[in-house]
Amino acid sequence: MDYNNDELNAIREGVRALCAEFPAEYWRKLDEQKGFPEAFVAAMTEAGWLSAMIPEEYGGSGLGLAEASVILEEVNRCGGNSGTIHGQMYNMFTLLRNGSDEQKSYYLPKLASGELRLQSMGVTEPTTGTDTTKIKTTAVRRGDKYVINGQKVWISRVQHSDLMILLARTTPLAEVKKKSEGMSIFLVDLREAIGNGLTVQPIANMVNHETNELFFDNLEIPASSLIGEEGKGFRYILDGLNAERTLIAAECIGDGRWFIEKASAYARDRVVFGRPIGQNQGVQFPIAKAHIEVEAADLMRWRACEQYDRGENAGASANMAKYLAAEASWAAANACLQTHGGFGFANEYDVERKFRETRLYQVAPISTNLIMSYVAEHLLELPRSF
Ligand SMILES: Cc1cc2nc3c(=O)[nH]c(=O)nc-3n(C[C@H](O)[C@H](O)[C@H](O)COP(=O)(O)OP(=O)(O)OC[C@H]3O[C@@H](n4cnc5c(N)ncnc54)[C@H](O)[C@@H]3O)c2cc1C
C-alpha cells in the first residue's frame, strides 16, 4: 500500500491543523488538573474524524482502517492523547457488525453526528483480569428486561459517554460446552443506568485517563439492549479487536515519532562539553535505534490495515503490530527522556507526560504477554498455556 498517497496526506494535514488549536500547553494543563479534553473531543467530533469508520449510509465517512489509523496517529504525533477519543471510533464495531437493522439505524447516525457518545466498553473485572471467560457479571432475562449484577474495573470514559458496550454472562459457565460461550453483549444507556443500579467509582491513576470501577446492583435494562444473539458476545467482542489493536498500534507509532522528533531536536540544540549532545554516539544511537523500531512497527501496522480493509483475517498482523508499536514507542520514550537529562522530568517539556501515557499500551487494551501467547499458540502451534 502507498501510505504516502494524497488521501492519507490530506487526512494528516487536516488532523494536524485541528491539533494545532490544542497545543502542548492545553494537554499539560489538563494533565495537571486531571481534566477531560471536552473542547478537543468536541472539535474532533464536529470535524467528522471520529465517525471515520461509520458507513456513509449511517452518516459517517465510510473510510477504512488505514485512514482511521492515520487520524489517531496524528493526534499522538502532535503531542495529544488519542486515548480520550479512540473509544468513540471503535466501540461501535460491535454494533455495526452484530446489531439489528433497527439498532444500527437508530444509533449509528447519532454516533456519527456526535449526538450520542459510545466511548466505553466494559469487559475487565477485578477478580478475573485477562481470563475473560471467567467473568462473574451476570445478565438474567426477566420478561422484557435483563437484570445485571456484578462488578467491572478499569472501564474508561464512562463519565464522558452516553452509552457503553457491556459483556456479561447470560448462561453460567458450568452449563456451557465451551467456556467462550454463554456471554452476551449489551448496549447500556449510561444516562439511565447511573444511579439506578449502576454506581461509578473513579480510579486515580498515573495518566490523565478517566477510568472507573463499576458496581451493578440489580440494574434493569430493556431486553432490546442485547446486541446480536444471546450467548455469542465473546465472539462478537473478539471480532472487533483486530481493528482496535491496529488503531492502538498507530497511536503508539504517533507517540514514537513525537518522542524521536523531540529527542532529535533537543540533541541538536543542547550544548555540553562545548558541542551538541547529539554529536555523541552514546546519545545518537538510542534515538536512531528507536527510530528503526518505530519504522519497522509501522510496516506491520500497514500490513494489518491492508488485510483488514480487504476483509481478510488481520488477527496475526494486528496483534504483532500492537506488540511492536507499543515496544517501539516505549523505547523512543526512554531515549527521549534520557536525551533530555534532568529536563526530561520537568512538566513543561511534556516528555514525562507522554512517557507515562505511552507506557499504558504495553498493558492495555491487551498486555504484551497475552500477544506473545497468541502468537505462540495460534501461529506457531505451541501447546495452549491456559
Ligand atoms: C488506564 C486503563 C484503562 C483501561 N480501560 C479499559 C476499558 O475501557 N475497558 C476494559 O474492559 N478494560 C480496560 N482496561 C483493562 C485492561 O484491558 C487490563 O488491565 C489488561 O487487559 C490486563 O488485565 P489485568 O489488569 O486484569 O491484568 P491481569 O490479568 O491480572 O495480569 C497481570 C499481569 O500478568 C500477566 N499475565 C496474566 N496471565 C498471564 C499468562 N497466562 N501468561 C503470561 N502472563 C500473564 C499479564 O500480562 C499482566 O502483565 C484498562 C486498563 C487500564 C490500566
The ligand as a Tripos MOL2 file, in Angstrom:
@<TRIPOS>MOLECULE
LIG
   53    58     1     0     0
SMALL
NO_CHARGES

@<TRIPOS>ATOM
      1 C1         -5.8330    3.0150   32.2020 C.3       1 LIG1
      2 C2         -6.5360    1.7440   31.8440 C.ar      1 LIG1
      3 C3         -7.6810    1.7960   31.0660 C.ar      1 LIG1
      4 C4         -8.3820    0.6250   30.7730 C.ar      1 LIG1
      5 N1         -9.5680    0.7040   30.0800 N.ar      1 LIG1
      6 C5        -10.3430   -0.4050   29.9550 C.ar      1 LIG1
      7 C6        -11.6720   -0.3200   29.4040 C.ar      1 LIG1
      8 O1        -12.1200    0.7460   28.9810 O.2       1 LIG1
      9 N2        -12.4240   -1.4580   29.3510 N.ar      1 LIG1
     10 C7        -11.9760   -2.6540   29.8150 C.ar      1 LIG1
     11 O2        -12.7080   -3.6310   29.7460 O.2       1 LIG1
     12 N3        -10.7130   -2.7700   30.3520 N.ar      1 LIG1
     13 C8         -9.9090   -1.6740   30.4220 C.ar      1 LIG1
     14 N4         -8.6370   -1.7730   30.9870 N.ar      1 LIG1
     15 C9         -8.2020   -3.0500   31.4970 C.3       1 LIG1
     16 C10        -7.0690   -3.6790   30.6870 C.3       1 LIG1
     17 O3         -7.5550   -4.1830   29.4720 O.3       1 LIG1
     18 C11        -6.4230   -4.7280   31.5810 C.3       1 LIG1
     19 O4         -5.7720   -4.0540   32.6430 O.3       1 LIG1
     20 C12        -5.4670   -5.6120   30.8530 C.3       1 LIG1
     21 O5         -6.1390   -6.3750   29.8780 O.3       1 LIG1
     22 C13        -4.7290   -6.5340   31.8070 C.3       1 LIG1
     23 O6         -5.6380   -7.1600   32.6830 O.3       1 LIG1
     24 P1         -5.4160   -7.1090   34.2640 P.3       1 LIG1
     25 O7         -5.1130   -5.7080   34.6380 O.co2     1 LIG1
     26 O8         -6.5700   -7.7380   34.9320 O.co2     1 LIG1
     27 O9         -4.1250   -7.9410   34.4820 O.3       1 LIG1
     28 P2         -4.0120   -9.4790   34.8980 P.3       1 LIG1
     29 O10        -4.8490  -10.3320   34.0190 O.co2     1 LIG1
     30 O11        -4.2160   -9.5800   36.3660 O.co2     1 LIG1
     31 O12        -2.4890   -9.7490   34.5570 O.3       1 LIG1
     32 C14        -1.4330   -9.1230   35.2970 C.3       1 LIG1
     33 C15        -0.1240   -9.3830   34.5590 C.3       1 LIG1
     34 O13         0.0910  -10.7830   34.4540 O.3       1 LIG1
     35 C16         0.2600  -11.1500   33.0930 C.3       1 LIG1
     36 N5         -0.3950  -12.4370   32.8540 N.ar      1 LIG1
     37 C17        -1.6270  -12.8450   33.2650 C.ar      1 LIG1
     38 N6         -1.8640  -14.1030   32.8540 N.ar      1 LIG1
     39 C18        -0.7800  -14.4900   32.1460 C.ar      1 LIG1
     40 C19        -0.4220  -15.6990   31.4520 C.ar      1 LIG1
     41 N7         -1.2610  -16.7380   31.3850 N.pl3     1 LIG1
     42 N8          0.7920  -15.7580   30.8540 N.ar      1 LIG1
     43 C20         1.6380  -14.7100   30.9180 C.ar      1 LIG1
     44 N9          1.3540  -13.5390   31.5540 N.ar      1 LIG1
     45 C21         0.1670  -13.4450   32.1690 C.ar      1 LIG1
     46 C22        -0.3900  -10.0530   32.2780 C.3       1 LIG1
     47 O14         0.2200   -9.9600   31.0120 O.3       1 LIG1
     48 C23        -0.1520   -8.8330   33.1350 C.3       1 LIG1
     49 O15         1.0910   -8.2550   32.8120 O.3       1 LIG1
     50 C24        -7.9010   -0.6140   31.2260 C.ar      1 LIG1
     51 C25        -6.7150   -0.6620   31.9750 C.ar      1 LIG1
     52 C26        -6.0380    0.4870   32.2880 C.ar      1 LIG1
     53 C27        -4.7910    0.4020   33.1290 C.3       1 LIG1
@<TRIPOS>BOND
     1     1     2 1
     2     2     3 ar
     3     2    52 ar
     4     3     4 ar
     5     4     5 ar
     6     4    50 ar
     7     5     6 ar
     8     6     7 ar
     9     6    13 1
    10     7     8 2
    11     7     9 ar
    12     9    10 ar
    13    10    11 2
    14    10    12 ar
    15    12    13 ar
    16    13    14 ar
    17    14    15 1
    18    14    50 ar
    19    15    16 1
    20    16    17 1
    21    16    18 1
    22    18    19 1
    23    18    20 1
    24    20    21 1
    25    20    22 1
    26    22    23 1
    27    23    24 1
    28    24    25 2
    29    24    26 1
    30    24    27 1
    31    27    28 1
    32    28    29 2
    33    28    30 1
    34    28    31 1
    35    31    32 1
    36    32    33 1
    37    33    34 1
    38    33    48 1
    39    34    35 1
    40    35    36 1
    41    35    46 1
    42    36    37 ar
    43    36    45 ar
    44    37    38 ar
    45    38    39 ar
    46    39    40 ar
    47    39    45 ar
    48    40    41 1
    49    40    42 ar
    50    42    43 ar
    51    43    44 ar
    52    44    45 ar
    53    46    47 1
    54    46    48 1
    55    48    49 1
    56    50    51 ar
    57    51    52 ar
    58    52    53 1
@<TRIPOS>SUBSTRUCTURE
     1 LIG1         1 GROUP 0 **** ****
